[in-house]
Amino acid sequence: MADGATSTVAALVGMVPQGLVLLTSVAFGVAAVTLARRRVLVQQLPAVEGLARVDVVCFDKTGTLTDGTVAFDSLVRLDDQAPAVAALGALADDQARNATLAAIGQAFPAPQGWARRDAVPFSSARKWSAASFAGHGTWVLGAPKIVLAGRPDGLVPQAADLAASGQRVLAHTTESLDGQTLPHGLHAAAFSILAEQLRPDTPQTIAYFAAQGVALKVISGDSPRTVSAVAARAGLPKAGDPVDARDLPQDPGALGTALEEHSVFGRVTPQQKEAMVKALQARGHTVAMTGDGVNDVTPRH
């Protein structure tokens, strides 16, 4: 009996060396240090092992696919007689300009003879900015749904169909600015199309994950069309079939099916991001979630 027990213990020690636990801990520690040198915060030693099993990566758009900056992309004229280029340059010639006007200012220099008389700065609540110029009337630059609200001419749907990360409508009127109220009698002059700038390594990163057989899911709070356009530029597979998260089912099973079939999701709330991760995990996936915003911290399982 004693000989049998001794032989069993000896065999087990031979198969599972006592130093294995220490060796494994050292390996995990070295891996954590290596990741830290690449600016990755490791909170648990087995994190590297978990990363090796990841087969689905969910990520946000702004600050992850893109670097958070915008640049002027193109100008769609709606009135060939309107001095849209000069107006854009004049609007951008403002010390208090926001990121949108800064991007436009890079493309259109300030024109001569446009003396600014009054201005309304951009506000996220209003979603437009405006300025009046001596001899050139009042010009407004803002979100199409706000500036063109109530118009029956189909310009709002046209703006929605423009596959870009941002559209601003340029409109003008002969009326003066009255406080922070949108002027009346606006006439649409052009659509100014903006594009978010991809991170330089984004296409290579997308291609790497695809080669490793890792499924990628873009889940963003922005418009599905916007997310789709940026994802397509980054080379994401199935980027042209975006889903509006407001139409997603709440049932975890049905949600998991939608996640398996699509790769791009817009109008996603932080709570939905967490539900998406759980739905994928319920289907046997090991899921990683990344992003640069507070709403990307919520799905932490």
N, C-alpha and C positions, 0 to 999 in steps of 0.2 A: 504493500500500500504506500509506504513511505517512498519507495523507489519510483513508483508510478507518479506520485505527486511531484517529486524532484524532477523527473523527466519532463513532465508537462510544463512546469515553471521554466525549466531551461529552454524548452522549445518556444514558449511564448516570449521570453526575453530575447531570444535570437531573432524571432520574427518582428518584434516590436522593441527596438533598442530603447534603453532608458533615456538616452540622449535625444530621442526623437522630439519630445515635447520642447526641450530647450532649442533644438535646431529649428523647429517650426516657428517658435516665437522669434528667434533671431531673423529668420527669413522674412517674416511679416514685418518686423521692425525695420529691416533694411529697405523693404518695399515702401513702407510709410515714409521713410526719410527721402527716398528717391522721388516720390510723389510730392513731398513738401518742397523739394527743390524746383519742382515744376509748378509751384504756387497752388497746390492742392491741399486742402485741410483734411487730414485723416483723423476721424474721431474714434474709430475702432480698428484694432489690428487686423481682423479678418476682412477688411474692406477690399483689399486687393483680390482675395479669393472671390468675393461677391461680384466684383467688377468683371472677373473672368467669365462669369456665368451669364452676364447681361445679354439678352437677345432682343430687347426693345429699348430704345432711347427716346424719351419725350423731351422736347425743348421748346422754349419760347422763341419768338422772332426777334423783337427789338433788343439789341444788346447781345444777342447770341448768334443768330445768323448775320445780323447787321451790326455796324459799329455805333449806331445811334445817331448818325448824322444824315442829313438829306442834301441832295444836289438838284439843281434844275435839270429837267430831262427834255421837255419839249413844250411847244406852244401851239395850241389848237385855236386858230382864229375863228371867231363867230361873226365878226363884223370887219370886213376888209378895209373899211374906211376909218376905223378907230385907230388912233396912235397907240396901240397896245404896248409896243416895245418901249416907247418913251415913257408911258405911264408906269410901267413896271419899274423902270430905272428910277423914276422920280419917287415912287413909293418906297423903294429900297434905300434911297438916300436919306436915311434916318439914323441918328445916333442911338435911338432906343429900339432898333429893329430886332425882331425875334429871329429864330433859326430859319424860318421860311423866307423872310425878307433878306436875310443874309445870303442864303443860297441863290435867290433871284438876283441879288446885287452882284454876285460873282459872274452872272451871265449878261446882265444888262447894266451898262454904265449910266450914271446920272446924266440926264439931258440938259442942254442949255436952255435957259428961258422959262424953266418951270419953278416959279417962286412959290414956296409952300406958305399958305395963309392959315390953315387950321388943320388939325389932325386928331384922330381917335386911335390910340394904340390898340394892338391886338389883345384880346382877352379870351381865355379858354371858355369862359361863360358865354360870351357873344359869338366867338368863332369867326370874327372878321376884324379887319382894321381898315382905316380910311384916311384920306387926306384931300384937301381942296387946294387947287393951284390957280393963281391969278391968270385969267384968260383961258384956262383949260378945264374948268369945272371940277367936280368932285369925283374921285375914283375910289372904289371899294374892292378889297381883295379878301376873300373868305371862302368858307365851306359852301359848296353848291346848294346843299339842302337848306341852308340859312339864307344866303343871298338871293337864291332863286325860288324861295318858298312861294307856293301858290301860283306859279306860272304854268300855263297850259301848253307851252310850246315843246315839251319833251326834253328840255335841256338837262333836267335833273337825272332822268334815266340815262341820258347820253353820258353824263359825268360818271354814273355808276358803272357804265360799260367800259370806261377807260381803265385798262389793266395796269395801274401804277400804284405806288405806295401812297400817293397823295394827290389830290386835285384841288386847285383853288380857282375860283371863277373871278375874273376881272370884269368889273362893271363900272359904268360911269353915269352921271346925271348932272343936270344943270343946277340942281338945288344945292343949297349950302348945308353944311353939317349943323345939326341941332343937338348939342350934347352928345350922348352916347346912344342915340336912336338911329337905326338903320335908315338912311335917306330914302325918300320916295322917288318914283320915276326912274329906277335903275334900268339901264340897257346893257345886256351882256356883250362884252367885247371879245373875250377869249378865255380859254381854259389854260391855266398854267400847271403843267404836270411836273411833279416832283418825284424823285426816286431815292429810296433809302440806300445807303452805301453798304455793300456786303463787306464783311471782314475779309481781308486778303486770303486767309487760309480756309474760308468756308467751303468752296467747291472741293478742295482736296480732302477736307474732313468728311464731307458727305460721301465722296467716292470711297474713302477708306472704310467707313462703316458698311457701305453696300458690299464691298469686296469681302468683308468679314461675315456677311450674312446677318447683320444686325438691322432690324426694322427701325425706321425713323418716323416719328410722329411730331409734327409741328402743331402745338396747341397754344394759341395766342388770343388775346382779348381784342385784337384789331379785326377789321372787316375781312370776311373770308376771301374776297377778291384781292385785297391787299396782300394777305398772307400767301395766297396762291401765286401771285406775281413774283414776290420775293423768293419763294421756295423754288419756283421754276428757274429763276436766274441762278440759284445756287446749285441746280442740277438734281434736286430731290425727285426720286421716282414718284409717279402718280400725283404730281403737284397740281395738275390741271383739273382735279375733281375735288374742290374744297367743300367742306360741310359747315353750315351755320350751327354752332353749338346750341342755339336756342331751339333747334328742332330735334335735338338728340333725345332719346328715351331715357327715363330715369331708372328703368329696370336694369340691374347690373348685367344680366345675360344679354339683353338686346344691345346695351351700350358696348359690351365687349365685341359683339358681332360687327357693329359699326366701326369700331377701332381696328378690327382686323381687315376691313374692306377699304378703309380710307387712310390717307396719310396727312392731310392738311385740315385743320379745324380752326375756325375763327369765332369771335364773340364768346370765348370761353371764360367762365368765371373761375376764381380761385377754388371754389367748392367743387366745380366740375373737374378741375384738374386733378384733385384728389380722388374723385370718383373714377376718373379714367384710369389712373394708376392702379387702383384697387380692382377694377374690372379686368384689366390686363393680367394682373397677378392671379386673379381667380381662374384664368384660362391657362395657368401654368407657366406664364412668362416671368422672367427676372427682369425687372424694369428699373431703368435709371432715369432720373429727372434732373434737368439742368436749366438754369435761367439766371438773370441778373436782377430780378425784382422781388419785392416782398411777397407778391402773389405766387411766386414760384417756390417759396419755402413751404407752403401749406402741404403739398403732396410729398410728405417726407417718409413714407413707409417703404 
